[in-house]
Amino acid sequence: MTPMELSTPLQYAGDPRAAADEAAALEAAGLDAIWVAEAYGFDSPTIMGYLAARTERLRIGSAVLNVYSRTPALIAQTAAGLDALTGGRALLGIGASGPQVVEGWHGRRYDKPLGRTRETIELARRIWRREVIEHHGITDMPLPPEKGGTLGKPLKLLTRPVRDTIPVYVAALGPVNVRMTAELADGWLPFLYVPEHAAKIWGEPLAEGTALRDPALGPLSVVAGGLLAIGEGAEAVRDLMRPVMALYVGGMGAPGRNFYYDLVCSYGYEAEAAAVQEHYLAGRKREAESAVPAELCELVCLAGPEGYVRERVEAFREAGVTMLNVTPVGPEPARLVERVKSWL
C-alpha cells in the first residue's frame, strides 16, 4: 500500500490565533502539513510566520500565493524566510488565481498565467541557490533602461537560506497548466478533485508533463481531499459543500471564463453547472446551492460511516493522491485527524 501523508487547510475565517492553537493540537494528533489560503482575506505569509512559532514538526504551506500580486523575487524571499523560521518546514504553493481577484482586488492585468507561473518557479529556484539573477522575460531583473531602469544591477539573495530547494506546489486545473505542473513542480494542488474522474480529466496532461520532468525532482506529489466527518449522520456534512460549490462554479469568473465551471462540466454535470451559474449570477444564491448535485458533494467529501470513509480514502490513494488534504468537521477535529492518520 502506497504511503500517504495527511494535511489540512487552515480555517481562519474567525480568529487566526485560535486557528493556530488548533493547528498545534492537530500537529500533536499526527498531521503532516497545513495549508494557508489567501485569496482576498488575511495575507498568507503573516499567518504562516505565526504558525511557525506555534508548531515544531508541521510543514507549513501557502495555498496559494498568486503570481501577479508579488514579484517572483518577493515570492522566493517569502518562502526562504518561512523556511528559516521553521527550520526547513516550508512549502511554497503558488498559482495564477483568477481574473476577478487579480484584476478586481490587486488591480493587475490578468495575462500570461502559465508563463508567469513557470517563470516564478524557475526564478525562485535560482534565487534559493543564491545565483546572481539576470533574467529578461515577463519579469526583468534588473529593469533595463528601455523600460525605465536607471540604477538596477544584477543581485543575489542577501541572506543564506536554510535550504536551496524548497518544495513548490502549483494550483492547476486546466490541461496545459497541469502538464506544466507535472513537468516543473514538486507538487500539484487541484481543487474539487473527484478521484473517480481524475484519470479521465488529467491523466493525459500528467503523463505528458511527467515525460518532460527532470528525474532529480522525484515523483510529483498530489494534494487533494475534502470535508471529513465520520459516524452516524456524518453524511449531512456533505451539504456544507453546497455554498462552496455554488460560489466557485457560479461566481468565480464570468460565463465562459470560469475554471471550476469547466471542471464540473467535464465531470459530466453540464446541465447542473449551467443551472448553478445562472442562479448565482442572478443573485439567487439559495437556488444555486440547491442546484449543486448531491452526488458531486458526496464525491468531493470524505463523510459517512467509518467503513465508507475508509473506502473514500483508498479511492483517493488509488487515484494517485500522496497527501490527503482534509477539513475535519465536528467538535473534536484532532481525534478525527488521529483516526484517519492511523489508516494511512
Summary of the structure (lengths in Angstrom):
residues: 344
radius of gyration: 20.2
end to end distance: 8.9
largest distance: 67.2
contacts: 1135
relative contact order: 0.13
helix: 49%
strand: 14%
